[in-house]
Amino acid sequence: MVRYAQIIRLRHDQEQDYIRHHAEVWPAVLQTIADCNIRNYSIFLRNGLLFAYFEYHGTDYTADMRRMAECPHTQRWWKIMDPMQMPAEDAAPGEHWSSLREVFHFAGPPVAHAVPNSHADANPSAAKLP
């Protein structure tokens, strides 16, 4: 698995539309993302800057990105999204989303999973960890 982080600027007057569209991403676009081996994909927004994070679980990133770009549903989605965005000020010529270099990562120790509250309410002893 490879972690990716990218940034792009969002046009101020497009913020509400961008948020609204991403609250209702088309199922075909989400399926293409999954089919292209992307998992744990999030986009964050702060002061007109979009920050995307995703994890790639495939073996040929270039081929998967080409497959994504060839998807007609994704092409239609991008035609809506692209005018809402502007490359970062220091973007390379022709670069849309600018990649970020990872400088730190801490996975941490495994997390013990608690029993959901609904089970604990029905059986209080179920909430106790061994």
C-alpha positions in Angstrom: 0.0 0.0 0.0 1.2 3.5 -0.9 -0.2 6.7 0.7 -0.8 9.7 -1.5 -1.5 13.3 -0.5 -2.4 16.0 -3.0 -3.5 19.7 -2.9 -5.3 22.0 -5.2 -7.0 25.4 -4.7 -10.8 25.7 -4.7 -12.4 28.8 -6.2 -14.0 30.7 -3.4 -17.3 31.2 -5.1 -17.6 27.4 -5.8 -17.1 26.1 -2.2 -20.8 25.4 -1.5 -21.3 23.6 -4.9 -18.1 21.6 -4.4 -19.2 20.5 -0.9 -22.8 19.7 -2.2 -21.4 17.6 -5.1 -19.1 15.6 -2.8 -22.0 14.9 -0.4 -23.6 13.0 -3.3 -20.8 11.5 -5.4 -22.2 9.3 -8.1 -22.0 5.6 -7.4 -20.3 4.9 -10.7 -17.5 7.3 -9.8 -17.1 5.7 -6.4 -17.0 2.3 -8.1 -14.3 3.4 -10.5 -12.2 4.7 -7.6 -12.5 1.3 -5.9 -11.9 -0.6 -9.1 -8.6 1.4 -9.5 -7.4 0.1 -6.2 -7.9 3.3 -4.1 -9.1 3.0 -0.6 -9.4 5.3 2.4 -9.9 8.4 0.2 -10.7 11.7 1.9 -10.7 15.3 0.8 -10.3 18.1 3.4 -10.9 21.9 2.9 -9.3 24.8 4.7 -9.4 28.4 3.4 -9.7 27.5 -0.2 -7.1 24.8 -0.1 -8.3 21.2 -0.8 -6.1 18.4 0.6 -6.7 14.9 -0.6 -5.4 11.7 1.0 -5.8 8.1 -0.3 -4.2 4.8 -0.1 -3.3 2.9 -3.3 -3.4 -0.9 -3.0 -2.7 -1.9 -6.6 0.5 -2.9 -8.5 0.4 -0.5 -11.4 -0.6 3.1 -10.4 -0.1 4.5 -13.9 -2.3 1.9 -15.5 -5.0 2.4 -12.8 -5.0 6.2 -13.2 -5.2 5.8 -17.0 -8.2 3.4 -16.5 -9.8 6.0 -14.2 -9.3 8.8 -16.7 -10.9 6.6 -19.5 -14.1 6.1 -17.5 -16.9 8.1 -19.0 -18.6 8.7 -15.6 -15.3 10.0 -14.2 -14.8 12.2 -17.2 -18.3 13.7 -16.7 -17.5 14.2 -13.0 -14.2 15.9 -13.7 -15.9 18.3 -16.2 -18.0 19.5 -13.3 -15.2 19.6 -10.7 -12.3 21.0 -12.8 -13.8 24.5 -13.3 -14.2 24.8 -9.5 -10.5 24.2 -8.9 -7.2 26.0 -9.6 -3.8 24.5 -9.5 -1.6 25.3 -6.5 0.5 28.5 -7.0 3.7 26.5 -7.3 2.2 23.7 -9.5 4.3 22.4 -12.4 3.0 23.3 -15.9 0.1 21.1 -16.7 -0.2 19.8 -13.1 -3.7 19.7 -11.7 -3.6 18.2 -8.2 -0.1 18.7 -6.8 1.4 15.7 -5.1 2.9 16.1 -1.6 6.0 14.3 -0.2 5.4 12.3 2.9 7.9 13.4 5.6 6.5 11.6 8.6 4.2 8.6 9.3 3.3 6.9 12.5 1.0 3.9 12.3 1.0 3.3 16.0 0.3 0.1 17.9 -2.8 -2.0 17.1 -6.0 -0.6 18.5 -8.2 -2.8 20.7 -11.8 -2.7 19.4 -14.5 -2.0 22.0 -17.8 -3.7 21.9 -20.5 -1.4 20.4 -22.7 0.3 22.9 -25.9 -1.4 21.7 -24.4 -4.7 22.9 -23.2 -3.3 26.1 -26.7 -1.9 26.9 -28.3 -5.3 26.3 -25.6 -7.1 28.2 -23.4 -4.9 30.4 -20.8 -7.6 30.9 -20.2 -7.7 27.2 -18.6 -4.2 27.4 -15.8 -5.5 29.6 -12.5 -6.2 27.8 -10.6 -9.4 28.8 
